[in-house]
Amino acid sequence: MLERGCPGSKATLLGSLAAGSADVYSDIDVEWIVPDDRFAACLAQVGALLHLVHPVAEVRVDPDFLHSDRRRLLFVRFEQVPLFWRLDLSVRAQSVADEADYDEGNPAARAREGEWSRPASALANAIGAVKAAARHRTGDAYGLGDRGFVRIGEADSAIGAWAEDIKRLARAAVRREAQLATLAQRVAALADERLGHDPERSGWPVNGVLRLRRPPSALDGRAVEVFLTGH
């Protein structure tokens, strides 16, 4: 769908889905290379194009590249699908397709304070922490939780009781941005569902085995191909 909507562009699936190693917690990583002279026009169509595949709940832009002239990183959340299945869409102009570090660290490319939502970003960290804890990657879970608290200036940190850590972070985000309440409730419910009833993943040491159900067909190869190309 991306390629059909922006002639001359090329969308490529990356990450664990491309490698065939995805699990139920895997997000969707896509790189979209677009013609330089259509960079702005293609970006402007992203929400509408993706909506043709599945209703879009939210599109956020990585603040590091909000003002970049040839690069964006978009975080897309879809309606009525698991929060883990976020689309991370890297958009680059053809001229910088091979420059992995284009505009990294460029102050002119970065969003100014007030142009992006710190609480929304903290909630994204909370979702990432659920994923990391469920996968038993405790170091990553601590890092994601702690960075989420720091991002919104909350004097708190993760202690390893994961469901409660994540719910505290979600509540703190809502205190700063009330319109995030519905998403925060979903994040809290997700933490309880995935972590709240498993002592091992709630921060208490017991013997246990994490059992993942098979990812549903929404993430199969054919569905992703249609999503990328429209064919």
KOLLUM-721401 format. One line per 8 residues: their letters; for each residue y, x negated, z of C-alpha. Coordinates in nm, 3 decimals, padded with zeros to 5 digits. Layout:
A) Y/X/Z | ...
//
This chain:
MLERGCPG) 00.000/00.000/00.000 | 00.237/-00.287/00.075 | 00.176/-00.452/-00.261 | 00.212/-00.126/-00.451 | 00.539/-00.048/-00.274 | 00.690/-00.389/-00.344 | 00.598/-00.515/-00.693 | 00.539/-00.887/-00.713
SKATLLGS) 00.444/-00.913/-00.346 | 00.114/-01.029/-00.198 | -00.037/-00.909/00.130 | -00.312/-01.113/00.296 | -00.524/-01.024/00.597 | -00.537/-01.301/00.858 | -00.685/-01.357/01.201 | -01.010/-01.230/01.345
LAAGSADV) -01.041/-00.937/01.103 | -01.027/-01.177/00.809 | -01.273/-01.412/00.979 | -01.517/-01.134/01.061 | -01.497/-01.203/01.433 | -01.293/-00.900/01.542 | -01.382/-00.698/01.848 | -01.249/-00.371/01.986
YSDIDVEW) -00.945/-00.551/02.127 | -00.840/-00.722/01.805 | -00.503/-00.653/01.652 | -00.425/-00.662/01.279 | -00.259/-00.976/01.142 | -00.113/-00.959/00.793 | 00.109/-01.195/00.594 | 00.324/-01.034/00.328
IVPDDRFA) 00.489/-01.265/00.073 | 00.765/-01.092/-00.121 | 00.997/-01.199/-00.405 | 01.317/-01.358/-00.276 | 01.540/-01.113/-00.459 | 01.354/-00.819/-00.306 | 01.325/-00.949/00.050 | 01.574/-00.705/00.201
ACLAQVGA) 01.454/-00.412/-00.012 | 01.090/-00.467/00.081 | 01.177/-00.491/00.448 | 01.370/-00.165/00.428 | 01.058/00.012/00.298 | 00.809/-00.114/00.555 | 00.814/00.190/00.783 | 00.785/00.438/00.496
LLHLVHPV) 00.508/00.244/00.323 | 00.299/00.212/00.638 | 00.353/00.577/00.719 | 00.170/00.663/00.398 | -00.138/00.501/00.550 | -00.099/00.628/00.905 | 00.193/00.772/01.107 | 00.403/00.495/01.259
AEVRVDPD) 00.515/00.522/01.621 | 00.736/00.215/01.640 | 00.842/-00.095/01.450 | 00.985/-00.384/01.652 | 01.118/-00.713/01.517 | 01.048/-01.049/01.677 | 01.391/-01.150/01.810 | 01.335/-01.510/01.699
FLHSDRRR) 01.376/-01.405/01.334 | 01.590/-01.090/01.344 | 01.870/-01.252/01.141 | 01.661/-01.489/00.930 | 01.751/-01.469/00.563 | 01.390/-01.515/00.445 | 01.155/-01.441/00.733 | 01.065/-01.158/00.972
LLFVRFEQ) 00.782/-01.087/01.211 | 00.730/-00.713/01.263 | 00.524/-00.553/01.539 | 00.402/-00.210/01.428 | 00.248/00.045/01.661 | 00.072/00.342/01.503 | 00.037/00.694/01.638 | -00.289/00.805/01.800
VPLFWRLD) -00.476/00.477/01.771 | -00.563/00.234/02.052 | -00.269/00.027/02.172 | -00.468/-00.287/02.099 | -00.454/-00.216/01.725 | -00.098/-00.330/01.671 | -00.008/-00.462/01.329 | 00.160/-00.802/01.339
LSVRAQSV) 00.321/-00.822/00.996 | 00.466/-01.158/00.896 | 00.709/-01.113/00.607 | 00.830/-01.416/00.413 | 01.024/-01.471/00.096 | 00.827/-01.649/-00.175 | 01.048/-01.958/-00.156 | 00.944/-02.028/00.206
ADEADYDE) 00.584/-01.902/00.184 | 00.449/-02.249/00.259 | 00.704/-02.339/00.528 | 00.521/-02.241/00.844 | 00.814/-02.334/01.068 | 01.095/-02.186/00.858 | 01.386/-02.082/01.084 | 01.193/-02.159/01.402
GNPAARAR) 01.444/-02.267/01.663 | 01.737/-02.171/01.442 | 01.998/-02.007/01.670 | 02.155/-01.827/01.374 | 01.824/-01.651/01.302 | 01.771/-01.530/01.657 | 01.872/-01.189/01.788 | 02.167/-01.173/02.021
EGEWSRPA) 02.131/-01.025/02.367 | 02.133/-00.648/02.338 | 01.986/-00.647/01.986 | 01.631/-00.625/02.113 | 01.454/-00.455/02.403 | 01.333/-00.684/02.677 | 01.147/-00.399/02.852 | 00.963/-00.305/02.529
SALANAIG) 00.866/-00.669/02.488 | 00.742/-00.675/02.849 | 00.521/-00.373/02.778 | 00.377/-00.559/02.480 | 00.294/-00.841/02.722 | 00.128/-00.587/02.950 | -00.097/-00.469/02.666 | -00.177/-00.830/02.583
AVKAAARH) -00.266/-00.892/02.948 | -00.511/-00.598/02.945 | -00.675/-00.749/02.638 | -00.690/-01.099/02.788 | -00.830/-00.981/03.121 | -01.090/-00.763/02.948 | -01.199/-01.066/02.750 | -01.218/-01.272/03.072
RTGDAYGL) -00.936/-01.502/02.954 | -00.771/-01.515/03.294 | -00.531/-01.798/03.213 | -00.391/-01.600/02.921 | -00.369/-01.286/03.135 | -00.170/-01.465/03.404 | 00.065/-01.614/03.145 | 00.126/-01.282/02.969
GDRGFVRI) 00.187/-01.096/03.293 | 00.418/-01.360/03.437 | 00.621/-01.388/03.117 | 00.656/-01.011/03.109 | 00.804/-01.005/03.459 | 01.037/-01.296/03.381 | 01.154/-01.133/03.056 | 01.299/-00.837/03.244
GEADSAIG) 01.421/-01.034/03.544 | 01.168/-00.884/03.784 | 01.095/-01.093/04.094 | 00.720/-01.046/04.069 | 00.417/-01.216/03.919 | 00.054/-01.153/03.838 | -00.188/-01.202/04.127 | -00.513/-01.139/03.940
AWAEDIKR) -00.572/-00.778/04.044 | -00.524/-00.692/03.681 | -00.497/-00.315/03.670 | -00.238/-00.317/03.949 | -00.052/-00.617/03.803 | -00.017/-00.442/03.469 | 00.089/-00.111/03.621 | 00.359/-00.287/03.826
LARAAVRR) 00.489/-00.450/03.510 | 00.488/-00.116/03.327 | 00.680/00.053/03.609 | 00.934/-00.229/03.617 | 00.991/-00.195/03.242 | 01.057/00.178/03.275 | 01.308/00.122/03.556 | 01.513/-00.072/03.306
EAQLATLA) 01.456/00.151/03.002 | 01.361/00.508/03.089 | 01.275/00.608/02.732 | 00.971/00.381/02.752 | 00.808/00.609/03.010 | 00.553/00.765/02.775 | 00.438/00.428/02.639 | 00.429/00.283/02.991
QRVAALAD) 00.205/00.570/03.103 | -00.033/00.489/02.818 | -00.033/00.122/02.919 | -00.108/00.211/03.283 | -00.390/00.444/03.175 | -00.528/00.170/02.952 | -00.527/-00.075/03.242 | -00.718/00.171/03.459
ERLGHDPE) -00.963/00.252/03.181 | -01.042/-00.106/03.087 | -00.992/-00.289/03.416 | -00.959/-00.051/03.707 | -01.327/00.028/03.758 | -01.471/-00.317/03.692 | -01.433/-00.539/04.001 | -01.478/-00.855/03.795
RSGWPVNG) -01.190/-00.770/03.562 | -00.980/-00.626/03.846 | -00.961/-00.967/04.007 | -01.263/-00.959/04.239 | -01.551/-01.204/04.184 | -01.880/-01.029/04.110 | -02.152/-01.080/03.857 | -02.110/-00.860/03.553
VLRLRRPP) -02.131/-00.844/03.178 | -01.854/-00.710/02.956 | -02.000/-00.465/02.705 | -01.786/-00.386/02.403 | -01.848/-00.087/02.187 | -01.851/-00.145/01.812 | -01.500/-00.114/01.660 | -01.468/00.218/01.478
SALDGRAV) -01.449/00.245/01.103 | -01.068/00.247/01.105 | -01.092/-00.132/01.115 | -01.357/-00.184/00.852 | -01.291/-00.406/00.554 | -01.241/-00.127/00.302 | -00.981/00.048/00.516 | -00.783/-00.275/00.553
EVFLTGH) -00.799/-00.341/00.177 | -00.651/00.001/00.103 | -00.388/-00.055/00.369 | -00.278/-00.382/00.209 | -00.293/-00.303/-00.159 | -00.296/00.075/-00.194 | -00.614/00.062/-00.409
//
